Amino acid sequence: MKIGVVFPQTEFGDDPAALKEFAQTAEALGYSHILVYDHVLGAVHAGREPRLTGPYTEEASFHEPFVLFGYWAGVTTTIELVTGVIILPQRQTALVAKQAAEIDVLSGGRLRLGVGTGWNYVEYAALGEDFHNRGRRQEEQIDLLRKLWTEPVLDYTGKWHRIERAGLKPLPTRQIPIWMGGFSEPAYRRAARIADGFIFGGSPAAVAPGLELIREEMAKNGRDAATFGVEAMVGYDAGPEKWGEQAETWRKSGADYISVRAMNCGLSSPKEHIEALRRYKQEVGF
């Protein structure tokens, strides 16, 4: 099992030197990957109908993952760069394909593209996309992404996409892995059909039903669950006495990756977050 880290988007700040230090420190300490959350816009929650119930408002700061990865690709050499998750249906598919291909080329094949459908309908509207068909449309998007990454010239007609004899260049040197994230039964079933893995956000007990459903659905679809990746989150705020136990629990549960999440754990500066990387590594000893 590989151990990575969640980048603390909302509280890290925007100092380029600190961003560089975070990525290089994580790499030097042996973390396998950095996982980055995604939002393009934050929205005011008050007075909305329907209500916005997600955890982020207009006050939350988010670096754009692909741009950030372009920077990190130039200052690191081995650490995997993971979106956890890009809100795919609010973005143009061909543009995502282009951006992801570019990151994979610049990083030497280190991108893992996590995608999801999101919850912020205000963000969808601002980006000119339909919030209500996002799940169904995401399936076509994933099919199209994979074709764009492998076919130099593509003639594609779907329900929501039309590409007439066009293609990307440069192409990535491999099929970029596409993982999914989410908390709903439709997300689990969709992942079982078409994803390469799933990024879970809950405890082992909370995740277990979703993981079981994915494995059942994979069997129904003739897919080998052994080829499907599993990533989980562990909380830095559990404290050193629990860190090793958390990691071992996930190892026994069959996780391929865990990501240490120190965001919203009371750390108030880049320096403290970078020190948290060192402290966790020292205690867990991976």
C-alpha positions in Angstrom: 0.0 0.0 0.0 1.3 3.5 -1.0 1.0 6.5 1.2 0.4 10.0 -0.2 -0.9 13.3 1.1 -3.8 15.6 0.5 -2.7 19.1 -0.5 -4.4 21.5 2.0 -6.0 23.7 -0.6 -8.1 25.9 1.5 -5.5 27.0 4.1 -2.1 26.7 2.4 -1.9 30.1 0.7 -0.4 31.2 -2.6 3.3 31.7 -2.0 5.0 29.9 -5.0 8.1 29.1 -2.9 6.0 27.4 -0.2 4.0 25.5 -2.9 7.3 24.2 -4.3 8.6 23.3 -0.9 5.5 21.3 -0.1 5.8 19.2 -3.2 9.5 18.7 -3.0 9.3 17.8 0.7 6.6 15.2 0.1 8.7 13.7 -2.7 11.9 13.6 -0.6 10.2 12.0 2.3 8.9 9.2 0.1 5.2 10.0 -0.2 3.9 8.3 -3.3 1.5 11.0 -4.5 -0.1 14.4 -3.8 -3.9 14.5 -4.1 -5.5 17.9 -5.0 -9.2 18.9 -4.6 -10.9 21.0 -7.3 -13.3 24.0 -7.4 -13.2 26.7 -10.0 -15.6 29.1 -8.2 -16.8 29.4 -4.6 -20.4 30.4 -4.1 -22.3 32.3 -1.4 -24.6 29.8 0.4 -27.0 32.2 2.1 -30.3 32.7 0.4 -30.0 29.9 -2.2 -32.9 27.8 -3.4 -32.2 25.0 -3.8 -29.8 25.1 -0.9 -26.1 24.6 -1.3 -25.0 22.0 1.3 -21.4 21.4 0.3 -18.5 22.2 2.6 -17.0 25.2 0.6 -18.2 28.7 0.2 -16.8 31.8 -1.6 -14.3 32.2 1.2 -12.5 28.9 0.4 -9.3 29.3 -1.7 -8.5 26.7 -4.4 -5.5 26.5 -6.7 -6.5 25.2 -10.2 -5.2 21.6 -10.3 -3.9 21.4 -13.8 -2.0 24.7 -13.6 -0.6 23.7 -10.2 0.5 20.3 -11.6 2.2 22.0 -14.4 4.3 23.9 -11.9 5.0 20.8 -9.7 5.9 18.8 -12.8 8.8 21.1 -13.3 10.1 21.0 -9.7 9.6 17.3 -8.9 10.7 14.1 -10.6 8.9 11.0 -9.1 5.8 11.9 -7.1 2.5 11.1 -8.6 0.0 14.0 -9.2 -3.6 13.1 -8.5 -6.8 15.0 -8.9 -9.2 14.1 -6.1 -11.4 15.0 -7.9 -11.8 17.2 -11.0 -15.4 18.1 -11.4 -15.5 16.7 -15.0 -19.0 17.5 -16.3 -18.6 21.2 -15.6 -15.5 21.3 -17.9 -15.2 20.9 -21.7 -14.1 17.4 -22.4 -11.7 18.1 -25.2 -10.0 20.8 -23.1 -9.7 18.4 -20.1 -8.2 15.8 -22.4 -5.6 18.4 -23.7 -4.7 19.7 -20.2 -4.4 16.2 -18.8 -2.3 15.0 -21.7 0.0 18.0 -21.3 0.5 17.4 -17.6 1.2 13.7 -18.3 3.8 14.6 -20.9 5.5 17.3 -18.8 5.6 15.1 -15.7 6.8 12.0 -17.4 3.6 10.0 -16.9 2.8 10.9 -13.4 -0.8 12.0 -13.6 -3.7 10.0 -12.2 -7.0 11.7 -13.1 -9.7 11.5 -10.5 -13.1 12.7 -11.6 -16.4 13.3 -10.0 -19.8 15.1 -10.6 -19.7 17.6 -7.7 -22.5 19.3 -5.8 -22.3 23.0 -6.7 -24.9 23.9 -9.2 -23.9 27.6 -9.1 -20.5 26.6 -10.4 -21.9 24.6 -13.2 -24.2 27.4 -14.3 -21.2 29.9 -14.3 -19.2 27.6 -16.5 -22.1 27.1 -18.9 -22.7 23.4 -18.2 -25.9 21.4 -17.2 -25.9 20.3 -13.6 -28.9 18.0 -14.0 -27.4 15.5 -16.5 -23.9 15.5 -15.1 -23.8 11.8 -14.2 -24.9 10.5 -17.5 -22.8 13.0 -19.4 -19.7 12.1 -17.4 -19.8 8.5 -18.8 -19.6 9.8 -22.3 -16.9 12.2 -21.3 -14.7 9.3 -20.0 -15.2 7.3 -23.2 -14.2 10.4 -25.2 -11.2 11.2 -23.0 -9.8 7.7 -23.6 -10.3 8.0 -27.4 -8.7 11.4 -27.5 -5.6 10.1 -25.7 -5.0 7.2 -28.0 -6.3 8.2 -31.5 -4.3 10.8 -33.5 -7.4 11.7 -35.5 -10.9 11.1 -34.1 -14.4 11.2 -35.7 -16.7 10.9 -32.7 -20.5 11.4 -32.4 -22.1 11.0 -29.0 -25.2 12.4 -27.3 -23.3 15.4 -26.0 -20.2 15.6 -28.1 -19.2 15.9 -31.7 -15.6 15.8 -32.9 -15.1 15.8 -36.7 -11.8 14.4 -37.8 -9.6 16.1 -35.2 -7.2 15.1 -32.5 -4.7 16.1 -29.8 -1.0 16.6 -30.2 1.1 15.9 -28.3 -0.6 12.7 -27.2 0.3 11.2 -23.8 2.6 8.2 -24.0 0.1 5.9 -22.2 -3.6 5.7 -21.3 -3.9 8.0 -18.4 -5.7 6.2 -15.5 -9.2 7.6 -14.7 -10.4 7.1 -11.1 -13.7 8.3 -9.7 -14.8 9.7 -6.4 -18.1 10.3 -4.6 -20.5 9.0 -2.0 -23.5 7.8 -3.8 -24.7 4.4 -5.2 -24.8 5.7 -8.8 -21.2 6.8 -8.4 -20.2 3.4 -7.2 -22.1 1.6 -10.0 -20.6 4.0 -12.6 -17.1 3.4 -11.4 -17.6 -0.4 -11.5 -18.4 -0.1 -15.1 -15.9 2.3 -16.5 -13.3 3.5 -13.9 -9.8 2.3 -13.1 -10.2 2.9 -9.4 -12.1 4.8 -6.7 -11.1 7.5 -4.2 -13.1 7.1 -0.9 -13.5 9.8 1.6 -14.9 8.0 4.7 -13.9 5.6 7.4 -13.4 1.9 6.7 -16.9 1.2 8.1 -18.5 3.9 6.1 -16.7 2.9 2.9 -17.3 -0.9 3.2 -20.8 -0.9 1.6 -19.7 1.1 -1.4 -16.6 -1.0 -1.9 -18.7 -4.1 -1.7 -21.2 -2.7 -4.2 -18.4 -1.8 -6.6 -17.0 -5.4 -6.4 -20.4 -6.9 -7.0 -21.0 -4.7 -10.0 -17.6 -5.4 -11.5 -18.4 -9.1 -11.3 -21.7 -8.6 -13.1 -19.8 -6.6 -15.8 -17.1 -9.3 -16.2 -14.4 -7.1 -14.7 -11.7 -8.3 -12.5 -11.8 -6.5 -9.1 -8.1 -7.2 -8.7 -7.4 -4.7 -11.5 -9.4 -1.9 -9.8 -7.6 0.5 -7.5 -8.8 1.7 -4.1 -7.7 4.9 -2.4 -8.8 6.0 1.1 -8.3 9.1 3.3 -6.8 9.1 6.8 -7.0 12.0 9.2 -3.9 13.7 10.6 -6.0 14.9 13.5 -6.3 11.3 14.7 -2.9 11.8 16.3 0.3 9.8 16.3 -1.1 7.0 18.5 -3.7 6.2 15.8 -1.8 6.8 12.6 -0.2 3.4 12.3 -3.4 1.7 13.3 -5.3 3.6 10.6 -2.8 2.7 7.9 -2.9 -1.0 8.9 -6.7 -1.1 8.9 -6.8 0.2 5.4 -4.0 -2.2 4.4 -6.1 -5.1 5.6 -9.1 -3.7 3.9 -7.4 -4.0 0.5 -6.5 -0.3 -0.1 -3.8 0.3 -2.7 -3.3 3.9 -1.5 -4.1 6.1 1.4 -3.8 9.9 1.5 -3.0 11.7 4.7 -5.4 14.7 5.1 -4.2 17.5 7.4 -6.5 20.1 6.0 -9.0 21.4 8.6 -6.9 19.9 11.4 -5.9 23.1 13.1 -2.7 23.8 11.2 -2.4 27.4 10.3 0.5 28.0 8.0 2.5 26.3 5.1 5.3 25.8 7.6 3.1 23.7 9.9 1.7 21.7 7.0 5.2 20.9 5.7 6.3 19.9 9.2 3.2 17.6 9.4 4.6 15.7 6.4 7.8 15.1 8.3 6.0 14.2 11.6 3.7 11.6 9.9 6.6 10.0 8.1 8.6 9.8 11.2 5.8 8.2 13.2 4.5 5.8 10.6 7.8 4.9 9.0 6.8 4.0 5.5 
